[in-house]
C-alpha cells in the first residue's frame, strides 16, 4: 500500500498561509534539486519534479489555490494551519439575495437578478451599487446584474437596503422599457424619481446627476424590518477603498546647464532641482543657463 500523498504545501515545504513569493522561492529551490537532468539514474526524479511543478502551478494560481484549499483542507503542515473558511461573505450575499426577493414580493414586476459584491471605488465616480442589464445567463435566460459595493458595506443596514431599492428601481425601469437615465447611467431623470418613489424611497435632486439621491423613510424601513435585522447580523465585513494614486509626472524637457569651468550639458529641469550634478572636470556643479 502506497503511503498517502503529501499535500501541496508539505510538498513545497511552505506553510498553508504562504505568500505567492514564498511559494515561488520554494519551488525554485526544489526544482533545481529534483530536476531529472541533475538526478541521472534516479527513476523517481521525473515523477517528483512533475509533482512539485503541479503543486507550484496550483498554489500560484489564486482560483486554483482556492479550489484546492476547499477540496483538500484544512491543512496542518507548515507553521500555521489553514483556518476554516469564513462564511461571512456567503452569508451576507444570501441575505442580500433574500432582501431582493422580499422587494420582488412587494413589487411583482421587478425581475430576478444576479447579485454580486464587488468594488465600488475602482473608477472615477465611486458608487454604492449598479444595475447592468443582461449580464448573466441563468438556465439560458438573460438576467441583469446588480452589484453591491463592498466598500459600501461599512454603512448602516438601512443604507444598504436603500441601495438595493435604488437598483430595484432601475430593474423596474428595464422591465417596463422606460429610459430612466442618461450619460452612461449617471444622470437620473424624473421617470426614475417616480419609480424610486413607487418602491418607497424618498428622492432628492442632485444638480449634476439628477434625481439620484435616494433614502429610506421610516415607513419603508418598517416594512422591511426583518430584512434590516438580517442585514445587521450579516454585515460584519466590508472592503477597503481602491487607491488609484498616480505618480507625479517628471518634467522630461531638457534645458541647458553650465558649469563655472565652461562645460555645458542638457538635463531635465526636475533632475537639476532634485540634486546638484557634479562636473567631473573641475568638481563644480552645473546650473541652469540663464542667458
N, C-alpha and C positions, 0 to 999 in steps of 0.2 A: 504493500500500500504506500503510495507516494505521500510525503509529508505535505501539509496544507501550504498552498502558495502564499507567500507573504503579501501583505497589502502594498500598494504602490509607495506609500510613504516610508514603510520599512525598507522596501527595495532600494529607494534612493537615499535612505539614511537621513531623512528630514522629519521634522515634527508636522503633525496634521495642520498646524496653523502657519506653515512656512510660506514665505512670500514667493512670488514668481522668480525673483532674483536668487533667492536661496535654492530654489529647485534647479535653476539653470546652472548655478555653480556646482551643485552636487552632481548633476548629470555630466558636466564636462569632465569632472574628476573620474567618475565611474566609466565613462565611455573610453577614456584613454586607457584605463586599467583593464577593461574587459573586451576591447576591440579584437576581433578574430585575427587581425594581422599581427597583433602583439602576443597572441597565445597559440602559436603553431603547435599542433599536436594535442590540443585540448578540444575534444569533440563537443564539449558543452559550452564553449566560449560563445559561439554564434547564437545559441539559444539565450544565454544570459544577456548578451548585447541586445537582442530583439526585445526581451522583457524590459530591460532598462529604458530602451527607446520608447516602447509603448507607454510605460509609466510617465516618462517625460512629456510625451505628446498629449497625454490625457490631463496631467496636472497643470500644464501651462496654457491650456485652453479653458477659459472661465466656464463656458457652458458644459463642456465635457467633465470638468472637475466637479461642478455642482451635481451633475447627474451621477457621477461615480460616488461622491460622498453620500448621496441619498441612498444609493443601492447597496453600498458596502459598509457604511459607517454604523455606529460610531467607532472611531479608531482609538487605540490605546498605546500605539507605538510612539516613539519620539518623546519630546519633553512634555507635550500637552496632549490631552485627549480632545478630539473634536466635540464641542458641546452639542447637545441635542438641538435639532433645528428649531428655531424660534418661530412659532406660528403666528406672531403678531401681525405680519403683513397679510397673511392669508385670511386671518380673522377679520381684519379691517376691511379688506376687499369684499368679503362676504357680507359684512354689514352695509357697505355702500351699495352692493347689488340688492340687498333686501330693501334698502331705503328707496331705491329706484322702483322696485316692484310695488312698494306702498304708494309711490307717486302715480304709477300707472293704474292702480286700483281706483284712485280718485279721478283720474283723467284718462279714460279708456282709449283716446286717440293717440296717446304717446306710445311710440313703438318700443320694442325691446332693443337694447344696445349692448355693445361690448364695453364694459367698464375697465379702465386701466388706471394705474397710478404711475405718474411719470414726472419729469422735471417741468416746472413752470417758469423757470428763470434762465432757460438756455437760449433765449432770443432777446431781441432789443426791447420788446414790450413784455414784461412779466405778466403772467396770467394765473388765475386760480383754477381755471378749468377750460375745456374746449370741446366743442361738438364738431365732429368731422363725418359727414355723410358717406355711407357706402365703403367704409374702410375694411370691413371684415366680411368673410363668407362663413355663415353658420348653416350647416346642412344644405349647402348650395343656395342659400338665401342671403342677400346682402344686408348687412346691419351697419348702422352708424357706430362710430367710436365716441365715447365720452371719456375724456381724460380728466382726472382729478389731480391737481398739483401736489406732489409730495411735500413741497415747501409750505403749502397752504395748510397742511395738517397740524401746524403749530397753533392754528386759530381755534376758536370755540366750536363745539359741535353745531351750534346754530348757524355759524358762518359757513360751515361745510355743507349743511343742509341747504343753505341759500345758494351755494354753488351748484348743487345738484338740481335745484329748482330752476336756476338760471339756464343751465344747459338743457333741462327738460323743455323750457320754452322754445329753444332753438329746435329741439326734436319735434315739438308740436308744429312749428312753422314748416318744417320739412314735410311732415305728414300731410299738412293742408296745402302744400305747394305755395307757401307765402314767402315772398322775398323780404326778410326781416333785417338784413344787414347789407352794408357795402364796405368798400375799402378793405377787401380781404377779410371781412367779418369783424372789423374793428368798430365800425360805426353802426349803432343800433337805432333803427328808425322807430316811428310811432307804432307801427304794426307790431314790432317786437314788444314795446311797452304794454300794449293791450294783451298780448299773450302772457307776458310775465304776471300782469295783474290777475288774469284768469286763473293762474296757478297759485295765487295767494301771496304774491310778492308785492312789496312797496317799491315803486320805481321812481328814480330821480334822474334828471338830465345832466350829463357832463358836457361842457362847452365844446370839447374836442371830439368825443366819441359817442355822443348821442345818449339815448335812454339806456345806458349800460350800468348805472348804479342801482343795484337791487339789494334789498334787505328783507329779512323775515320778520313780519309783525307778530305780536303776541298771539293773535287768534290763529294764525297759521302754525306757529310753534306748538300751540296746544293740540292741534290736530295730529301732529307728528311726535307726540310726547314719547311714545315707545321707541321710535327710531332715534330720537335725540339721546335717550338713555343708553341705547345700544352703542351709538357713536361715542358717547362719553367714555364708556367702558373700553372700547376698542382703540381709541385714539391715543395710544401711548408711544407713538413714534412719528417722526417727521424727517424730511430730507433737508440737508444743508443747501443753501443757495449756491448756484453756479457762480464762479468768479471768472469773468472774462476780461481780466486786466491786460491791456495791451502795452507792450514795452514801448517806451518813448523812442520815437524815431530819431536816429542820429542824423545830423546835418552832414551830408556827404559832399557838399560843394567845396571844391578845393580853392584855397586862396594862397596868395604869395606870402612867404615868410622869409625874413632875412636875419642873418647873424651880424654882429658888430665887425667881424673879420671880412665881411663882404660876400660870403657864401649865401645862396638862396635856395629855397625848396618850395614845393607846393604841398599843402596839407589841409585836411578838413578843419574848419574853424572849431568844431567841437573837440577835435583831438588837441588842438593848441590850448583850448580852455581847460582841459582835464589836467594836464601836467606839462611842465616845460620839456621841450625837445632839445637835447644837447647836441651841440656842434662838435663832431669828433676832431675837427682840425684845430680848434682853439680852446675848446672847453666851455664856450659861451652858450647862450640859449637863443633859439630862433624866436622871433616875434613877428606878428602880422605887419606886412609892409604898409606904411601909411601913405606913401605917395608913389 
